[in-house]
Amino acid sequence: MFNIIRQEQREVEGELEKEEQRPSPDVGRLVALKQQATNLSRELEHFRDV
């Protein structure tokens, strides 16, 4: 499960980076991707604490 979440986090971070580099990034998409990345990070922290 940890590896699945980590892979998803990498994909979200990649999408976030691409969106940030666009000439006119979609602010709503940036906010959503950042929130998703934060949520995945929290899930990973939970696994580390167990």
C-alpha positions, -999 to +999 in steps of 0.1 A: +000+000+000+028+024+009+044+019-026+011+026-043+006+058-024+042+069-030+038+063-068+006+083-068+023+111-050+051+111-076+026+113-104+007+142-087+040+160-081+049+156-118+016+170-129+020+199-105+054+207-118+041+206-154+012+228-146+035+253-128+057+255-159+028+263-183+027+298-197-006+304-180-011+278-152-047+270-141-048+283-106-077+260-096-058+229-109-027+241-090-046+243-058-062+209-063-029+192-071-012+208-041-040+196-019-038+161-033+000+161-028-005+172+008-031+145+015-008+118+000+021+130+021-001+128+052-011+092+043+026+083+039+034+098+073+008+076+088+026+045+074+059+057+088+043+062+123+030+026+124 
